[in-house]
Amino acid sequence: MITAGILAACLSRHYYHRKEDKVFYYFSIISFLCFLNFFFQGLDTITVPFILKSFFGQICVLGYAFIPVFLLILTYTIINNGKDLSKKLKIALLCIPVIFCLVALSNPLTGWYYNNITYPNPGFYQLQLHYIPNFGEIILRTYNFLMIFPVIFMNLKALIQDKNSEYSTIYKIMISVGISIVLINLFVFTKFEPGFSWGLLSILVGYIVLFFAINLYNPFEVLPIVNSKIINEIDICILFFDEKNKLLSVNQACTDLNIFNNTLYQSPENVFKDKPEIIDFYYKSDLDSFRFKLNDKWLEIDKSEMKEENQKLGTILSIEDVTSNIFELEQKDLLVKEVHHRVKNNLQIILSLLNLDLRFNSDDYMSVINDTRLRLSYMASLHEKLYNSSSNNNIKINDYLPDIALGIFNMYNSHIKIVKDLEDVNVNIDIAISLGLILTEVINNTIKYAFPKEDGHFFIRFKTQNGKGILDLYDDGVGLPEGYKIEDSTGLGMTVIQSVTSQINGELKIIPDKGTHFRIKFLL
């Protein structure tokens, strides 16, 4: 048991370093409590003096009393995607174990927890002191036993409601944790091996199974979720290597290059073992793009580093088949490069917004994914209009903005009606990107907040005046809070709107109106 206690202490320290995620934080607490239980029960068995054995036995109560409570809190956090239980409810759950730990520690004076403590009877497993329980221990034992059932029911409910969830395996393991604890504790009420510490065995078995569940839980790996939802739909091979040059993610398009998921966690030397030119390119810091021939295809590979506060997070490689373009005229080749540059820049915009969204909504990953879907949708509309335009650098605003709005409302299955009044004006690609992004953020806020009880209207108006474009975006919903000021806003949506407006040297105003009314003026 001493060895098990030391291992639990090591795991507690390991997972505490990831305490930003509440799941790992609570598992580190459970590991520490198991350390108290296992380690001091082990000391109880190997010491001889009665005073020391009694002291070690009382310390065990600290671990035993709190483990089921934190197991319940951990279960809630896993099921709710990292969301923590309310402070008031946690205090209520911890009241009984706190009280009875105090009762146990004061037992030499009160006798409320143990009626009597004697030396053990002969037997290879009966090395600990023999504790005759009083009402204090009986109440705590009953409380702990009952706390296991909500753990089972919560995971069972989550499994039934979303059996195809990526966490369904975790739910099943958590159910087995609870059931194993209950079944093993039932032996206490039988005549099988009387005096054996069934409670300790149940905690040990439950903790081992719980360890496997926690290792399946990894909410910080947002990239695989984004892969399955978005990146797998892109026909460009995309690979992500971490800061230690280990492959963490590939999308579906990489199978055309014989790169599959079985190459994950391998180095570039293993991933591209038959392509030495890519290995050389990967490690050359002065190169970020080059073309090479593979069999009968010409491929173009781009490399970019992900950094945060000058710390390297990883390297992204994108590999695209450019065979059909390689033999085109020089003008066509320049156009392809320009398009590729735009796609790269636009994906960088999406990536930057994704990083911002993760910071603003660190506890709601599905909201982050939905917001990213909206931004990719508007980028798709932009490029569709651009490719269908007779000009490669201008877009008709009266076709472009309504298409974005309609696509977003359809994506949300919203019944909000679009009312449009736009002049037939062409704007350059840079302004079109900015206006599309502003429109996306405004509509996102409208869908979330403008109509809590019923659907309404969303208005898009654009006109020119004295060489300036004036874009009005507004709804007839509940409006902004009284006294709202743009400069005081800290939300991600308003931050993006202000930043993008500034990039086109525009002016942003909130017009007093029935609903929420944004007006953006900018030079054409």
LOKE-426141 format. One record per residue (C-alpha): residue in one letter; x, y, z; residue number from 0. Coordinates in steps of 0.2 Angstrom, whole numbers. Layout:
N
 resn    xx    yy    zz resi
    A     X     Y     Z  NUM
...
% end
This chain:
524
 resn    xx    yy    zz resi
    M     0     0     0    0
    I    15    12     3    1
    T    20     9   -15    2
    A     3    13   -21    3
    G     2    28   -10    4
    I    19    35   -18    5
    L    12    32   -35    6
    A    -4    41   -31    7
    A     7    56   -25    8
    C    17    56   -41    9
    L     1    56   -51   10
    S    -6    70   -41   11
    R     9    81   -44   12
    H     9    77   -62   13
    Y    -9    81   -65   14
    Y    -8    97   -54   15
    H     3   105   -67   16
    R   -12   104   -79   17
    K   -24   112   -66   18
    E   -31   124   -79   19
    D   -42   111   -84   20
    K   -54   107   -69   21
    V   -54    88   -74   22
    F   -36    86   -71   23
    Y   -37    97   -56   24
    Y   -50    87   -47   25
    F   -41    71   -52   26
    S   -25    77   -44   27
    I   -35    80   -28   28
    I   -42    63   -29   29
    S   -24    56   -31   30
    F   -18    66   -16   31
    L   -32    59    -6   32
    C   -28    41   -11   33
    F   -10    45    -6   34
    L   -16    49    11   35
    N   -27    33    12   36
    F   -15    21     4   37
    F     2    28    12   38
    F    -4    29    30   39
    Q   -13    13    30   40
    G     3     5    24   41
    L    12    14    38   42
    D    -1     7    50   43
    T     3   -11    45   44
    I    22   -10    47   45
    T    23     0    63   46
    V    22    -8    80   47
    P    19     6    93   48
    F     0     8    97   49
    I     1    27    97   50
    L     9    28    79   51
    K    -3    15    72   52
    S   -18    24    79   53
    F   -11    41    72   54
    F    -9    33    55   55
    G   -26    26    55   56
    Q   -34    43    59   57
    I   -25    51    45   58
    C   -32    38    33   59
    V   -49    45    37   60
    L   -44    62    28   61
    G   -42    53    12   62
    Y   -57    41    14   63
    A   -69    54    19   64
    F   -66    66     4   65
    I   -63    54   -11   66
    P   -82    50   -15   67
    V   -86    69   -15   68
    F   -72    74   -27   69
    L   -76    59   -38   70
    L   -94    66   -39   71
    I   -87    83   -43   72
    L   -75    76   -56   73
    T   -89    66   -64   74
    Y  -100    82   -66   75
    T   -85    91   -74   76
    I   -81    78   -87   77
    I  -100    77   -92   78
    N  -101    96   -94   79
    N   -85    98  -104   80
    G   -74   105   -91   81
    K   -87   116   -82   82
    D   -85   117   -64   83
    L   -99   113   -51   84
    S  -105   129   -42   85
    K   -96   135   -26   86
    K  -111   133   -15   87
    L  -115   115   -20   88
    K   -97   110   -18   89
    I   -97   118     0   90
    A  -114   108     4   91
    L  -106    92    -2   92
    L   -90    94     8   93
    C   -99    99    24   94
    I  -102    81    30   95
    P   -84    74    27   96
    V   -77    90    35   97
    I   -87    88    50   98
    F   -83    69    52   99
    C   -65    71    49  100
    L   -65    83    64  101
    V   -74    70    74  102
    A   -62    56    69  103
    L   -47    67    73  104
    S   -54    71    90  105
    N   -59    53    93  106
    P   -46    50   107  107
    L   -56    64   117  108
    T   -74    61   112  109
    G   -75    43   106  110
    W   -88    48    94  111
    Y   -80    40    79  112
    Y   -72    24    85  113
    N   -80    15   100  114
    N   -64     5   103  115
    I   -47     2    94  116
    T   -38   -14    98  117
    Y   -23   -24    91  118
    P   -27   -34    75  119
    N   -32   -53    76  120
    P   -19   -65    68  121
    G   -20   -66    49  122
    F    -8   -60    34  123
    Y   -20   -46    29  124
    Q   -25   -41    47  125
    L   -10   -31    51  126
    Q   -19   -14    54  127
    L   -27   -10    71  128
    H   -45   -16    73  129
    Y   -57    -2    74  130
    I   -75    -4    81  131
    P   -85     9    73  132
    N   -97    22    82  133
    F  -111    32    75  134
    G   -98    44    67  135
    E   -90    32    56  136
    I  -106    23    52  137
    I  -114    40    46  138
    L   -98    44    35  139
    R   -97    27    28  140
    T  -116    27    23  141
    Y  -113    45    16  142
    N   -98    39     5  143
    F  -108    24    -1  144
    L  -123    34    -6  145
    M  -112    47   -15  146
    I  -106    33   -28  147
    F  -124    31   -35  148
    P  -125    49   -42  149
    V  -109    45   -51  150
    I  -116    30   -59  151
    F  -132    38   -64  152
    M  -124    54   -70  153
    N  -113    44   -82  154
    L  -127    32   -87  155
    K  -138    47   -92  156
    A  -124    55  -102  157
    L  -120    39  -111  158
    I  -139    37  -115  159
    Q  -141    55  -121  160
    D  -126    55  -132  161
    K  -120    37  -135  162
    N  -110    43  -150  163
    S  -100    56  -141  164
    E   -81    56  -141  165
    Y   -82    53  -122  166
    S   -94    38  -123  167
    T   -79    27  -118  168
    I   -75    38  -103  169
    Y   -93    37   -97  170
    K   -93    18   -98  171
    I   -77    17   -88  172
    M   -83    30   -75  173
    I   -99    19   -73  174
    S   -87     4   -70  175
    V   -78    14   -57  176
    G   -94    17   -47  177
    I  -101    -1   -49  178
    S   -84    -9   -44  179
    I   -84     2   -28  180
    V  -102    -3   -24  181
    L   -99   -22   -27  182
    I   -83   -23   -17  183
    N   -90   -13    -3  184
    L  -105   -25    -2  185
    F   -93   -39     4  186
    V   -92   -29    21  187
    F  -110   -35    24  188
    T  -105   -53    21  189
    K   -96   -66    31  190
    F   -83   -68    18  191
    E   -66   -64    25  192
    P   -72   -55    40  193
    G   -60   -41    45  194
    F   -53   -38    27  195
    S   -52   -20    22  196
    W   -65   -21     8  197
    G   -66    -2     8  198
    L   -48     0     5  199
    L   -48   -12    -9  200
    S   -63    -4   -17  201
    I   -54    13   -17  202
    L   -39     5   -25  203
    V   -48    -4   -39  204
    G   -59    12   -42  205
    Y   -44    23   -43  206
    I   -34    12   -55  207
    V   -50    11   -67  208
    L   -52    30   -65  209
    F   -34    33   -70  210
    F   -38    25   -87  211
    A   -53    36   -89  212
    I   -43    52   -86  213
    N   -30    47   -99  214
    L   -44    46  -112  215
    Y   -50    63  -108  216
    N   -40    77  -117  217
    P   -51    92  -120  218
    F   -36   103  -124  219
    E   -34    94  -140  220
    V   -46   105  -150  221
    L   -37   102  -166  222
    P   -43    84  -169  223
    I   -61    91  -166  224
    V   -58   105  -179  225
    N   -51    92  -190  226
    S   -66    81  -190  227
    K   -78    96  -192  228
    I   -69   107  -204  229
    I   -51   103  -210  230
    N   -55    86  -216  231
    E   -66    94  -229  232
    I   -51   103  -236  233
    D   -43    95  -251  234
    I   -26   101  -246  235
    C   -15    89  -236  236
    I   -12    97  -219  237
    L     0    91  -206  238
    F     3    98  -189  239
    F    19    94  -179  240
    D    22    99  -161  241
    E    36   109  -154  242
    K    46    92  -152  243
    N    43    88  -171  244
    K    31    74  -168  245
    L    16    73  -179  246
    L     0    76  -170  247
    S   -13    78  -184  248
    V   -16    74  -202  249
    N   -32    77  -212  250
    Q   -41    66  -224  251
    A   -32    73  -240  252
    C   -15    67  -233  253
    T   -20    49  -238  254
    D   -16    53  -256  255
    L     2    55  -251  256
    N     1    38  -241  257
    I     1    48  -225  258
    F   -11    40  -213  259
    N   -16    41  -194  260
    N    -4    27  -190  261
    T    10    39  -193  262
    L     5    50  -178  263
    Y    17    54  -165  264
    Q    32    50  -177  265
    S    46    62  -182  266
    P    47    70  -200  267
    E    61    57  -204  268
    N    48    43  -202  269
    V    33    52  -209  270
    F    43    57  -225  271
    K    55    42  -225  272
    D    53    40  -244  273
    K    54    59  -247  274
    P    71    66  -242  275
    E    67    83  -250  276
    I    53    86  -238  277
    I    63    82  -223  278
    D    77    94  -229  279
    F    63   107  -232  280
    Y    56   104  -215  281
    Y    72   108  -205  282
    K    77   123  -216  283
    S    72   139  -207  284
    D    75   150  -222  285
    L    62   141  -233  286
    D    44   142  -231  287
    S    38   135  -248  288
    F    44   125  -262  289
    R    38   114  -276  290
    F    44    96  -280  291
    K    39    82  -291  292
    L    32    66  -284  293
    N    29    52  -297  294
    D    19    61  -311  295
    K    13    75  -300  296
    W    19    92  -295  297
    L    16    97  -277  298
    E    18   113  -268  299
    I    22   113  -249  300
    D    20   127  -237  301
    K    27   128  -220  302
    S    22   140  -206  303
    E    26   140  -187  304
    M    13   142  -174  305
    K    19   154  -160  306
    E    12   162  -145  307
    E    22   175  -135  308
    N    38   170  -145  309
    Q    36   152  -139  310
    K    35   139  -153  311
    L    19   129  -152  312
    G    22   118  -168  313
    T    24   118  -187  314
    I    10   117  -200  315
    L    14   109  -217  316
    S     1   111  -231  317
    I     4   101  -247  318
    E    -6   104  -262  319
    D    -7    96  -280  320
    V    -2   110  -292  321
    T     1    98  -307  322
    S   -13   107  -318  323
    N    -5   124  -315  324
    I    13   121  -317  325
    F    12   121  -336  326
    E     0   136  -338  327
    L     6   153  -345  328
    E    16   165  -333  329
    Q     0   176  -331  330
    K   -10   161  -325  331
    D     4   155  -314  332
    L     5   172  -305  333
    L   -14   172  -303  334
    V   -13   154  -294  335
    K     1   161  -283  336
    E   -10   176  -279  337
    V   -25   165  -275  338
    H   -14   153  -264  339
    H    -7   168  -255  340
    R   -25   174  -252  341
    V   -31   157  -245  342
    K   -16   156  -234  343
    N   -19   174  -227  344
    N   -37   170  -225  345
    L   -34   154  -216  346
    Q   -22   163  -205  347
    I   -36   176  -201  348
    I   -47   161  -196  349
    L   -33   153  -186  350
    S   -30   170  -177  351
    L   -48   171  -173  352
    L   -49   153  -167  353
    N   -35   157  -155  354
    L   -44   172  -148  355
    D   -60   163  -147  356
    L   -52   149  -137  357
    R   -46   162  -125  358
    F   -62   171  -123  359
    N   -72   154  -122  360
    S   -60   142  -114  361
    D   -74   132  -106  362
    D   -86   131  -122  363
    Y   -77   122  -136  364
    M   -92   119  -146  365
    S   -96   138  -147  366
    V   -78   140  -153  367
    I   -81   127  -167  368
    N   -98   135  -172  369
    D   -90   152  -173  370
    T   -76   145  -184  371
    R   -88   137  -195  372
    L   -97   154  -198  373
    R   -80   162  -202  374
    L   -76   149  -214  375
    S   -93   150  -222  376
    Y   -90   169  -226  377
    M   -73   165  -233  378
    A   -80   152  -244  379
    S   -93   165  -250  380
    L   -80   178  -253  381
    H   -69   166  -264  382
    E   -84   160  -274  383
    K   -89   177  -278  384
    L   -71   182  -282  385
    Y   -69   167  -294  386
    N   -85   170  -303  387
    S   -81   188  -305  388
    S   -75   196  -321  389
    S   -62   205  -310  390
    N   -49   196  -299  391
    N   -48   210  -286  392
    N   -66   217  -285  393
    I   -83   210  -279  394
    K  -100   216  -280  395
    I  -106   221  -263  396
    N  -125   219  -266  397
    D  -122   200  -271  398
    Y  -108   196  -258  399
    L  -115   202  -242  400
    P  -133   195  -243  401
    D  -126   178  -248  402
    I  -115   178  -232  403
    A  -130   183  -221  404
    L  -141   170  -229  405
    G  -128   156  -227  406
    I  -126   160  -209  407
    F  -144   161  -205  408
    N  -147   144  -214  409
    M  -132   136  -204  410
    Y  -141   141  -188  411
    N  -158   136  -195  412
    S  -164   153  -190  413
    H  -180   161  -196  414
    I  -174   179  -195  415
    K  -179   187  -211  416
    I  -166   197  -221  417
    V  -171   214  -227  418
    K  -158   221  -240  419
    D  -155   238  -248  420
    L  -138   239  -256  421
    E  -131   250  -270  422
    D  -123   240  -285  423
    V  -105   245  -280  424
    N   -89   235  -282  425
    V   -76   235  -268  426
    N   -59   228  -268  427
    I   -54   211  -261  428
    D   -47   218  -244  429
    I   -62   228  -240  430
    A   -73   214  -245  431
    I   -64   202  -233  432
    S   -66   215  -219  433
    L   -84   219  -222  434
    G   -88   200  -223  435
    L   -80   197  -206  436
    I   -89   212  -198  437
    L  -106   206  -205  438
    T  -102   188  -198  439
    E   -99   194  -181  440
    V  -114   206  -180  441
    I  -125   192  -186  442
    N  -118   180  -174  443
    N  -122   192  -160  444
    T  -140   195  -167  445
    I  -143   176  -167  446
    K  -137   174  -150  447
    Y  -145   189  -141  448
    A  -157   199  -151  449
    F  -172   188  -152  450
    P  -173   178  -136  451
    K  -192   174  -138  452
    E  -196   177  -156  453
    D  -189   179  -173  454
    G  -188   196  -182  455
    H  -179   205  -195  456
    F  -160   209  -200  457
    F  -157   224  -211  458
    I  -142   226  -223  459
    R  -140   243  -231  460
    F  -126   250  -241  461
    K  -124   267  -250  462
    T  -110   278  -256  463
    Q  -108   297  -251  464
    N   -94   308  -255  465
    G   -82   295  -260  466
    K   -86   284  -244  467
    G   -96   268  -241  468
    I  -109   268  -228  469
    L  -114   251  -222  470
    D  -129   249  -209  471
    L  -131   233  -200  472
    Y  -146   232  -188  473
    D  -160   222  -181  474
    D  -177   225  -173  475
    G  -173   214  -158  476
    V  -171   218  -139  477
    G  -156   230  -142  478
    L  -140   234  -132  479
    P  -140   236  -113  480
    E  -144   254  -107  481
    G  -128   265  -107  482
    Y  -119   253  -118  483
    K  -102   260  -125  484
    I   -92   252  -138  485
    E   -76   257  -130  486
    D   -80   248  -114  487
    S   -85   232  -123  488
    T   -73   217  -119  489
    G   -82   204  -129  490
    L   -74   195  -143  491
    G   -87   200  -156  492
    M   -85   218  -153  493
    T   -67   217  -151  494
    V   -66   209  -169  495
    I   -78   222  -176  496
    Q   -68   237  -169  497
    S   -51   230  -175  498
    V   -57   226  -192  499
    T   -65   243  -194  500
    S   -49   251  -189  501
    Q   -39   241  -202  502
    I   -49   248  -216  503
    N   -48   266  -208  504
    G   -66   265  -205  505
    E   -77   273  -192  506
    L   -89   263  -181  507
    K  -105   270  -173  508
    I  -119   263  -164  509
    I  -135   272  -169  510
    P  -149   274  -157  511
    D  -163   263  -163  512
    K  -176   251  -158  513
    G  -164   236  -159  514
    T  -145   236  -162  515
    H  -139   247  -176  516
    F  -121   247  -182  517
    R  -115   260  -195  518
    I   -98   258  -203  519
    K   -91   272  -214  520
    F   -75   269  -224  521
    L   -66   276  -239  522
    L   -69   267  -256  523
% end
